[in-house]
Amino acid sequence: MNAKLSISILLIIAGIVVLAYSGITFTTPGETIHFLGLRIATTETHFVPPIFGAFALIGGIVLLLIKPKSS
């Protein structure tokens, strides 16, 4: 498997997953707050809208269909 095929398959799968779930929400660690000797851990929530899934799916299909230039 070459790199182009691997990337296109990965984009297609990611696009289908994002579209199937109508977007994906995930959290990342945020800043730690220090208050009166307490450490409070926070998180930040991020959302990947379905339009990015559509772009990934279309980009993967286009990448899969493009033929390499012959010298």
C-alpha positions in Angstrom: 0.0 0.0 0.0 1.4 3.3 -0.9 1.0 6.6 1.0 -1.6 8.1 -1.3 -3.9 5.0 -1.0 -3.5 5.0 2.8 -4.3 8.7 3.2 -7.3 8.5 0.9 -8.7 5.5 2.8 -8.2 7.2 6.1 -9.9 10.4 4.8 -12.9 8.4 3.5 -13.3 6.5 6.8 -13.0 9.7 8.9 -15.5 11.5 6.7 -18.0 8.6 6.9 -17.6 8.5 10.7 -18.1 12.2 11.2 -21.1 12.3 8.9 -22.7 9.2 10.5 -22.5 10.8 14.0 -23.6 14.3 12.7 -20.4 15.7 14.0 -18.0 14.6 16.7 -17.5 16.2 20.2 -14.3 15.6 22.1 -12.7 17.1 25.2 -9.1 18.1 25.9 -7.5 19.1 29.2 -7.7 22.8 30.0 -5.9 25.0 32.4 -5.5 24.0 36.0 -7.0 26.5 38.4 -5.3 27.1 41.8 -7.8 28.5 44.4 -7.3 28.5 48.2 -4.8 25.6 48.0 -7.1 23.6 45.8 -6.2 22.4 42.3 -9.2 22.3 40.0 -8.7 20.6 36.6 -10.8 22.0 33.7 -11.6 20.6 30.3 -12.3 22.3 27.0 -15.0 20.8 24.7 -14.4 20.9 20.9 -16.9 20.1 18.1 -16.1 18.9 14.6 -19.1 19.8 12.4 -20.4 17.5 9.7 -19.2 19.8 6.9 -15.6 18.8 7.7 -16.7 15.1 7.4 -18.1 15.9 3.9 -14.9 17.7 2.9 -12.8 14.7 4.2 -15.0 12.2 2.3 -14.9 14.2 -1.0 -11.1 14.8 -0.6 -10.5 11.1 0.0 -12.5 10.1 -3.1 -10.8 12.7 -5.3 -7.4 11.6 -4.0 -8.2 8.0 -4.7 -9.4 8.8 -8.3 -6.5 11.0 -9.3 -3.9 9.3 -11.5 -0.3 10.0 -11.0 1.6 12.0 -13.7 3.7 9.9 -15.9 7.0 11.5 -16.8 
